[in-house]
Amino acid sequence: MAQRESLAPFFKALEDLEEGRRTQPVRILQIGDEHTAGDRFSGRLRARFQERFGNAGRGMLPPGVPFEYYAPTGVATEQTGPWSVHADPGSAEEPVGLSGVRLSGGTPGTDLSLYSEEGFDRAELELLLAPEGGTLLVQVDDGVEQRIGTRGLRSVAFVELDVPPGSHRLDLRPVGDGPIEILSWTVEREGTGIVLDSHGVLGATAAVMDTWDRSFVAAELARRRPDLILLSYGTNEGFDDGLDLDDYRRRFQEAALRFAELAPWAAIYVIGPPDGNRYPDACPVEDREAAETGCAPLSDEELADYAALLETASAGGACRWHPPPNLEPVRKVQEAVAAADGYAYWDWSAVMEGACGIDRWTRTEPPLALENRVHLRPMGYEKSADALFDRIMADYALWRAARLPAM
């Protein structure tokens, strides 16, 4: 299936929005690893779409402050007291949904707050009901506190709050009569436009989806009804030297198929991982950042016995930055799955001009990537998001032109 054809459901939603035929926001869902969790890439993408098609609000977020230095764009969140954050990408023991996070608390003084400078007209909480569940007090700005009980059979509940138009602050306070478990909170604006929900888990691979509760995800997708789903994994898989690529293809295909089955109305867009580089531990630490160290892809000889190379790199002249051997194969697997199953695909590393691109991005002025050659600086994520947005808009323009009657 051609790229533009695979995105047709999303493009039709955008066209209906522009032509005034759509009364609901067009929704985008991005899930991924730490590149998504930081919300710099997704935040820029959100801003570009909302500039073009209208701003329908910040959307659905993981609750509270799920990890240190969490700084979502568009809102500020605070968390006080002993909340327990469940966001382990390798654990299926604790139920989570799309956000990859479950926040548990309940004693007085364990408060949460969300502030939006642009304001919101509606807000929603996604809570877990439980037989021993407690009561949550919710206040919007300086309004009257709303009492929400979470006692019931174990299930997920979406609670629409009473929100005056143009509200800015949301405060949550457990009463202390039982545990509170929160999967997400949402703030949006009335009217049409774009909403982009983004959920990332630090250190995650696509296998993180195996830890999600399918019933939670099915309910969330039915509630949010995203028109476009962005799958952005691959960095952590690419740095796994023991990765079984055949097994990875099967698991990635199954993960993407879950979305195709649970959200058959949505277009799916696979984002191949950006470039990432490694420096052998056996090499002198003081040379890591030296300009002459540079970066070069691995040769066939180096790939043939990579484990030995990492152990004795200094003896073989391999003391340089290089893309790990499985990073490009992971991209190829994702691209092949997308082509076989009718999803769109975008190679993030192409924006960085391929292998060793992230090394070059550390040397720009100002730098676009961090010195670890894995993560980007805000301007690097913005440059990347701009490239994806431009690609989508170019395909959208071609799709619309192809629909015009011949003159």
N, C-alpha and C positions, 0 to 999 in steps of 0.2 A: 504494500500500500504506500502510495506517495505521501511525503511529509504533510503536504497541505490537506490531503484527504483525511489523514489520521486526526487532524486538528479541526475538522469540519464542525463537530458539535460546539466547540468553543468559539470558533469564528462565527457561527450562526447566532450564538448568544451575544457576541459583541455587535454584530450587525443589527440585531433586534434592539439592542440598547441604543445604538446610534440613531436608528430610525424611529425611536419612540414607541416601539411595539412591546417592549419589556418593562414590566412594572416592578420587578424584583432585581436586586443587585446581581451582577455577574460575579461568581465566586471562584477563587483559585485556592488550591490547597498545595502547599509545599511541605514535604517531609524529608528528613535526611539526617546527616551526622552533624559534627560540630560546625561545618560550613553554614549549615542552616540554623543551628542553635544560636549563633551569634547575632542573627537577624540583620547583618549588614548587607548581604547579598539579597535576601528576600525583602528587606526593608527598602532598598533602592528599587527593586522590581515593583514593589507595591506603589512606591511614589510615582514611578514612570507610568504605570497603568492608570493610577488615579488622576494624574495630570491630564492624560489623554481622554479618559472615559468618565471621570467623576469619582468623587470620594464618598464611599458609603461606610467608612469607618475602619477601625483597626482590626476588628474581627475577633476570632477565638485564639486564646493564648493559654499556655500552661499556667497553672495556678502559682501564685506567690513568687518566690525567688528560687527556682529549681536548682541552680548551681551558682557558684561564686562568680562574681563579675557579670552576672546576667544583666543585660541592658537592652531590652527590646526597644525598637524604634517606635515613636508615636505615643508611647505611654511610659509612665514610671511606676514601678511596683515596689512595695515594701512588705517585709515579713518579720514579725517579732515573736519571741517566745519559742518553745521547744517543738516546732513542727518536725515531723519525719518526712523526708523526701524520698520517694521510691522512684528511681530513674536508672536502674541498673540495666544496661543494654544486653546483659547476658543472662538475666533471670526471668523465668516465666512463673515464678511462685506468687508474685503479687500482681493482681489485675490492674492493667492500665489500658488506656485507649490511644487515640491518635496523638495526643500530646506526648506520650511516652512517660508521663509523670503522674504520680498520685501523691497528693499531699495529705498527711494524716495528723490530726491534732485534736484539741478539744478542751484543754484547760483554760480557764480565764487568763487573759493576758497574751494568748497566742493569736495575735491579730494579723489581718492582711489588709492591704490597701492598694488601690489602683487609681492613678491620676492621669487624665487625658486633657492636654492643653486645648485640643480642637473641640472637645466635648463629644457627648454621645446622647442618643435619644432612646436607646433601648439597651438592656443588659440582661445577661442570662448566666446562671450558674449550672455546671454539670456536676452533680453530687452522686455519691454512692449511698443508697439506702441500706440499712442493716438493722437487725432486730434490736441491737443495743445502741443504735444511733442517737446522737444528741441534737441539740437545738442550736441554730446559728442565727445571730442577730446581724441584719444587713442595713446599712444606712447609705443613702445616696445624697451627697453633699450634706446639707444640714437638715435633711428631711426626717420624718418620723421613722423610727427603727421598724424594720419588717422582720417578723419571726418565721424561721423556716425550720421545720422538723425533718430529720433524716431517719426516723425510725420506720422500719418496714421490712418486707422481704428483700433479700439481697438482690439489688437491681440498680440500674443507672436511671437517674431522674434529671430532667432538664427543667429548671425553675426560672420562669420569666419574671423579672423584677418590675416593680412599679417605679418607673423612671420619668421624671419631668423632662421635657425637651431641653436640650442644651446643658445637661448635667456634666460634671467634670470629675467627681470623686466617688469612689466606691469603697466602703469600709466593711469588713467582715469580722465579727467577734463571736467566738463560741461562748455559750452560756456556761458550760461546764457540767452538763448533765449527761454527757456521753460523748463518744468519739465522733469526729467529723472527718469525712474523706471527700476530697475535691479533685476532680479530674481536669477541669478547665473553667475559665470564665471568659465571657464575651462582651464586648462593647461595640455598638454600631450606630450609624446615623440613619435617619429615615430617608427614603428616596432611593433613587437608582444610582448606579456607579459601580465601582469595583471594591470587593473585599478580598484580601489575600491573607489566609491563615497560614502560619508557618510554625512547624514543630520539628525541632532537632534534638538529638540526644548525643552528648559527648561520647566519643569513642565508638559510636554505633556503626554496625554494618547493616546491610539489608536484612540480615537474620533477626534484627531487633523486632521485626514484624511478627516473628514467631512468638514473642512474649506478650503480644496484645491479646486482650479478650475479644474474640471475634464478635460476640454479641454487642459489646460496647462500641466497637468500630462500625458495625452495621447500623446501630442506632445513630451514631454521630454522622455518618455519611448520609443517612436518610434525612437527618435534621438539617445539615449544612448544604447538601446537594451541590457540591462543587462542579463547576463546568469544565475545569481543567485541573488535573492532578500532576504535580511535578515530583518525580522520584529522584532524589539527589544523594546517592550513596557511591561508594567505591574507593575513597581514599584509604580507609582502614583495611579494606580487603586487599588493596594494592600493596600495602606495606606488610602483609602477611606472607612471609616466604614459604610457609607450609600450606598455602591455599591449594586445594584440589579444584582446578578450573572446571572440570566436568561436573563435579558436585555443585560448584558455585553457580554454574549456568542453570542447573535444575532448580536450585533454591531461589535464585533471582527471578526465574520465570514464574515459579509458583507464587512468589511475593507479589509480583506485578499482576498476576492473574486474579489474586484476591480482590484487588481494586476493580479490575474489569468485571468481576462477578457481582461485587457489592455496589458498584456505582456504574452500571452499564450505560448510563446517559452521558458520562464524562469522557473527555479526551485525556489520554495519558501521554506525558512527555518525560522521557528518560534523560536525565542530565548526567553525562559521563564525567568522572572526577577531574578536577584540575590537575595540573602538573604538581608533583611533589618530589623532593630530592632527599637523599640520605648521605651521611658522611660516615665511613667505617669507624667503629669504636677503636680498632687497633691503630688508627692513625693519630698523630700528634694533635692534641686538643687545641694547641696554640695556633695551628695552621688552618683551623676550620673556616675562619672568616678572612683569611688572607686572599687578596685579589688574585694572586697567581695560582691559587688552588683551583679555582674555576669549577666547571661542571662539564661532564661529557657522558653520553649514554654508555652502557656496558657493551663491550665487544662480545662476539660469539664465544671467544675463548673464556672470557670472564664469566659469562652466563653459564658455561658448561660446568663450572665448579664454583658456584657463587659462595657457598658456605665456607669453603677454604679461603676464598678471596677475602671475606670479611675478617677472618681470623688472622690472616697474614698480609693484609693490604699494604702495609708499609714496605714490605719486601718486593712487591710487584708493581709499584708505581701507581696503585689505585687509590691513593690518598687524595680523593677529589669527591665532590658532590656528584651524585648520579641518581636517576630515577630508579626505584627498586624494580626488580625484574618482573613482578606481577602487575604493576600498575597499568601498563599498556594492554596486556592481555585482559584485564578486567574491563577496560573500555571496549575492547573488541567483543567480549561476551555480552555486555549490555547492548551494544549496537546490534549484534546479531539477534538477540531476543526481541528488541524493538522492531527490527525489520520482519521477523518471523510472525510476530503477534499483532502487528498493525499499530504500533505506538510511534510517536515522533521521537527523534533522538537529536541531542545537541552535545557536541564534544567541547567541554569547557576548556580543555588544554589547548585547543586551537586558538583561543583568544590570546594565549600566552606564547604562541608560536611554537607549540610542541614541547618535546623533551628539553629539559633544562630551562624552560621558560621561567619557572619560579625563581631560579637562581638569577636570571637576568632582571627579574622584577625586584630583587633585593638591592640591585645596583642602580636602579633608576633614581632620579631626583625630582620629587621626593620618592622614597622607596614604596613599592606597591605590595611587597610581601615581607613577612617577618623573617628574621634570621634563621629560624628553624627550618625554613624551606618547605613547610607543610601548610601553614596558615597565611592568609593574606592580611594586609592592612586595610582599613576602611576604604581607601581610595582604590585598592585592588579589587575589592568586592564590588564597589560601585562600577568600575570599568567593566567587570565581568557581567554584571546585571544589565548594564546598558547594551552590551553586545547581544545578550539573549533577547532583550526586549526588541531591539532593532531587527533581529532575525525573525521574531514572531510577527512583528508588524509588517515586514516585507512579505512574508508568506500570506498574511491576512490581506494585504493589498492585491496580491496575485490571485488569491482565492475569490475576492470580490470581483476583480476584473473578469475572471473566467465565467462568472455568473451573469454578466451583462449580455443582453441580446445583441446579436451581430447586426451591424448597421447595413 
